[in-house]
Amino acid sequence: MSGKQLETSVIIIGAGPAGAGSSFFLSKYGIPHVIIDKETFPRDKVCGDACSGKTALVINRANQEWLSEILNDAQTFMPSWGITFIAPNGKPLDIPFTTNRTATTKAPGFTVSRMVFDNFLFSKIASPYASVYQGATVTDIDKKGDKVVVHMLHNNVEYSINAPIIIGADGDKSMVRKKFLSEHTTAKTSAIGLRAYYEGVTGMHHENFIELHFLKEVLPGYLWIFPLPNGQVNVGVGVLSERIREKKINLRQQMLDAITNNPQIAPRFANARLVGSIQGWGLPLAMHRQPMSGENFVLVGDAASLVDPFSGEGIGNALYSGMLAAAAIKDAVEKGDYSGSFFSSAYDDVLYKRLGDEFRISTILQKLCNYPRLFNLVVNKAYKSESLRNTISSMFTDMDLRAQLSKPSFYLKILLNK
Ligand SMILES: Cc1cc2nc3c(=O)[nH]c(=O)nc-3n(C[C@H](O)[C@H](O)[C@H](O)COP(=O)(O)OP(=O)(O)OC[C@H]3O[C@@H](n4cnc5c(N)ncnc54)[C@H](O)[C@@H]3O)c2cc1C
């Protein structure tokens, strides 16, 4: 074996949405970087496979043509126009993502398997500024003076890569996080999710609404059924880890029970077939603000615990944090300042200024899901009231409106029929 030494400005560990997002914007700023993934693309990632408007927003900022590719290929990226919430009492409520739709409006969300989507993102990393290593093993990460040194094995060659900054985009089990932030574990706020693909499920919404079933047994989590372009559906369940421990929930059994016995769900699976196996993975939720950077390092996506505490959405936040991390690094490179205090204000503070309210509201909503009666009340009233349905619909885009959901006065008004 021979050894190679590489010098670069930034090393990114992980080429999922967070790593790819970081790389797109570093390339835009002309900053040379090395990006490393242990897998070889296309690779799978356990997920619900639903992408929201935030995903589209970041891709559009990275390159408008990439978003056009997505929006013009409905066979691959299936447009989704809304959500069906199924209350604990079994009542469904259809909420479109947008209330002012014209003939040219594009769907704000889409579904696509992560095997396909992450490979799409990975293919866009190619740039004169990005050196990409996939199927590579990071054997160690060191600090040497004012540089980070990553030791990597790729195609039987040992590499030693030096850079003043490392981006941890290596997901829920992040090795970069463990190396630099070992004292801040997220176990208490994390959730566990299972995912399965099925064929032959009936009764899907004609405009590909994604379905969230708030089953009593898994609150404040939910079971989801998301349509996919190839006729398959993504079915899964996500529950807080502490709830699983407390109530000794067998998540797999819970999901299979719902598919076999739940009166709303079971008939639709009468002739369905499981494709592949049921798989699980962690969702590091953004329920408490935690440090996401320090001297010579920045964490993005799941490595920074940025999954929405209510919806479980993490792809959009992974891309978004990659975009903000790259902007902070651009300033750091210009100033030659790689200190913890610099990244804390240029990255952590900026991210929390933009996403902090969203995380706070979602944390409250997640807690409110512990009260099934409240959930039933809102769905029952919205079922009868078009204006309430429109208000909830507008909450997807209007944060001030969404904040109403976390206030007691909102429920009081509903109760009093105002
Ligand atoms: C069951 C479930 C359902 C979900 N459903 C949704 C959903 O419908 N919509 C949504 O928006 N979000 C969903 N999420 C969350 C979403 O999957 C994550 O938030 C998102 O994948 C985070 O992206 P990331 O790039 O930070 O991490 P990842 O997607 O995990 O990517 C990390 C990358 O780092 C690589 N890596 C890891 N360790 C190393 C190493 N040591 N060396 C080199 N490379 C390494 C991995 O191979 C991987 O490619 C779900 C999550 C789960 C578990």
The ligand as a MOL file (V3000), in Angstrom:
LIG
                    3D

  0  0  0     0  0            999 V3000
M  V30 BEGIN CTAB
M  V30 COUNTS 53 58 0 0 0
M  V30 BEGIN ATOM
M  V30 1 C -37.6800 6.1860 9.0250 0
M  V30 2 C -37.3240 7.5820 8.5850 0
M  V30 3 C -38.2120 8.2970 7.7840 0
M  V30 4 C -37.8810 9.5870 7.3530 0
M  V30 5 N -38.7290 10.2360 6.4910 0
M  V30 6 C -38.3980 11.4380 6.0130 0
M  V30 7 C -39.1890 12.0630 5.0080 0
M  V30 8 O -40.1770 11.5050 4.4970 0
M  V30 9 N -38.8360 13.3010 4.5840 0
M  V30 10 C -37.7410 13.9380 5.0830 0
M  V30 11 O -37.4780 15.0790 4.6840 0
M  V30 12 N -36.9350 13.3500 6.0000 0
M  V30 13 C -37.2240 12.1130 6.4610 0
M  V30 14 N -36.3910 11.4860 7.3480 0
M  V30 15 C -35.1600 12.1840 7.7840 0
M  V30 16 C -34.0960 12.1280 6.6770 0
M  V30 17 O -33.9240 10.8040 6.2360 0
M  V30 18 C -32.7580 12.6750 7.1980 0
M  V30 19 O -32.9950 13.8340 7.9500 0
M  V30 20 C -31.7990 12.9940 6.0490 0
M  V30 21 O -31.4200 11.8240 5.3830 0
M  V30 22 C -30.5470 13.7130 6.5930 0
M  V30 23 O -29.5950 13.8530 5.5720 0
M  V30 24 P -28.0310 13.8380 5.9330 0
M  V30 25 O -27.3260 14.1120 4.6650 0
M  V30 26 O -27.7810 14.6640 7.1260 0
M  V30 27 O -27.7440 12.3300 6.4060 0
M  V30 28 P -27.8340 10.9720 5.5760 0
M  V30 29 O -28.8950 11.0480 4.5710 0
M  V30 30 O -27.8850 9.8970 6.6020 0
M  V30 31 O -26.4340 10.8980 4.8140 0
M  V30 32 C -25.2470 10.6840 5.5240 0
M  V30 33 C -24.1940 10.1650 4.5450 0
M  V30 34 O -22.9570 10.0470 5.2650 0
M  V30 35 C -22.3400 8.8140 4.9270 0
M  V30 36 N -21.5000 8.4230 6.0660 0
M  V30 37 C -21.9030 8.0880 7.3070 0
M  V30 38 N -20.8360 7.8010 8.0760 0
M  V30 39 C -19.7350 7.9390 7.2890 0
M  V30 40 C -18.3400 7.7430 7.5060 0
M  V30 41 N -17.8670 7.3680 8.6960 0
M  V30 42 N -17.5080 7.9620 6.4830 0
M  V30 43 C -17.9820 8.3590 5.2680 0
M  V30 44 N -19.2910 8.5370 5.0050 0
M  V30 45 C -20.1660 8.3420 6.0000 0
M  V30 46 C -23.4990 7.8540 4.6700 0
M  V30 47 O -23.1140 6.7820 3.8330 0
M  V30 48 C -24.5140 8.7850 3.9960 0
M  V30 49 O -24.3970 8.7810 2.5910 0
M  V30 50 C -36.6710 10.1810 7.7740 0
M  V30 51 C -35.7870 9.4660 8.5790 0
M  V30 52 C -36.0970 8.1720 8.9660 0
M  V30 53 C -35.1310 7.4030 9.7970 0
M  V30 END ATOM
M  V30 BEGIN BOND
M  V30 1 1 1 2
M  V30 2 1 2 3
M  V30 3 2 2 52
M  V30 4 2 3 4
M  V30 5 1 4 5
M  V30 6 1 4 50
M  V30 7 2 5 6
M  V30 8 1 6 7
M  V30 9 1 6 13
M  V30 10 2 7 8
M  V30 11 1 7 9
M  V30 12 1 9 10
M  V30 13 2 10 11
M  V30 14 1 10 12
M  V30 15 2 12 13
M  V30 16 1 13 14
M  V30 17 1 14 15
M  V30 18 1 14 50
M  V30 19 1 15 16
M  V30 20 1 16 17
M  V30 21 1 16 18
M  V30 22 1 18 19
M  V30 23 1 18 20
M  V30 24 1 20 21
M  V30 25 1 20 22
M  V30 26 1 22 23
M  V30 27 1 23 24
M  V30 28 2 24 25
M  V30 29 1 24 26
M  V30 30 1 24 27
M  V30 31 1 27 28
M  V30 32 2 28 29
M  V30 33 1 28 30
M  V30 34 1 28 31
M  V30 35 1 31 32
M  V30 36 1 32 33
M  V30 37 1 33 34
M  V30 38 1 33 48
M  V30 39 1 34 35
M  V30 40 1 35 36
M  V30 41 1 35 46
M  V30 42 1 36 37
M  V30 43 1 36 45
M  V30 44 2 37 38
M  V30 45 1 38 39
M  V30 46 1 39 40
M  V30 47 2 39 45
M  V30 48 1 40 41
M  V30 49 2 40 42
M  V30 50 1 42 43
M  V30 51 2 43 44
M  V30 52 1 44 45
M  V30 53 1 46 47
M  V30 54 1 46 48
M  V30 55 1 48 49
M  V30 56 2 50 51
M  V30 57 1 51 52
M  V30 58 1 52 53
M  V30 END BOND
M  V30 END CTAB
M  END
